[in-house]
Amino acid sequence: MGTCIDDPILDNVQRFGNKILIDNKTASSKEIKEMLRKTSPKSYKMYSAGRGLSKAGTILISTGGGLLLGGATCIIAGFDDDDEVIIMGLISAFGVVEIVTSIPLLITGKALKKKGIRYFDQNCLSDEPFKIKNYYQLNLNINTNGLGLSLAF
């Protein structure tokens, strides 16, 4: 099985498109992390690093958005003191810097998570090709903008 540690859990793992099934149930993020930890240390490292970067990016974008909104609101509300306006402007600028910094973290984190799963697919499931199935799903989307179709694969 490539560079995987042989584990009975692999007998129950299936991949359908972008979903991983364990015992014919969609696996949670926690289950995926545990499976990777037990069976493929290299995949686990990539996946965990991606999760960490994604979390850091989410925290930065959230706090940056809060600082930007808070600083901008205070400036728009109109302070009489010039020092307060300068401080609020700096807070807003710091919020913008956090948002800009978070974008590469989010993108890199998502890419690393996908790379870890892809490595697992190629090295742990490739010897049993019947387990990797092509899965296509046609979805009907209805929202306030109208009606649409999407193809997931």
Residue, then its C-alpha position, 0 to 999 in steps of 0.5 A: m500500500g505505498t507509504c501507508i501504515d497498514d491499518p484496518i480502518l483503510d478497509n472501510v475508507q472510500r473516496f467519492g469526489n471531494k468526500i471521504l467516507i468511512d463505513n459509508k458515512t461522510a467523515s468529519s474533519k476530526e475523523i479524517k485527521e485521526m485516519l491520516r495520523k494512524t495510516s499516513p504520517k506524511s499526509y497527516k503533517m501536510y493536512s495538519a499544517g494546512r489546518g493550522l494555516s487556515k485557522a490562523g488566516t481565519i483569526l486574522i481576517s476576523t480580527g482585521g475586519g473588526l479593527l477596520l470596521g471599528g476604526a472606520t466607524c469611529i472616524i465616520a462618527g467624527f471625533d473632535d480631537d485630531d489625535e483620536v482620529i489619527i489613532m483610529g486611522l492607524i487601527s483601521a490601517f492595522g485591520v487592513v494589514e491583517i486582512v491582506t496577510s490572512i489571504p495567503l494563509l487561507i489559500t496556502g492552508k487550503a492547498l496544503k490540506k488538499k495536498g495531504i488528502r491527495y497524497f493519501d489517495q495516491n499512496c494509500l488507496s491507489d493499490e485498490p482502484f475500486k475504492i476510488k470512485n468517480y462521483y458526479q452530482l448535479n445540484l439544483n440551486i434556488n436562491t433570491n437571485g433565481l434558479g441555477l444548476s451546479l455540477a460537483f465532481 
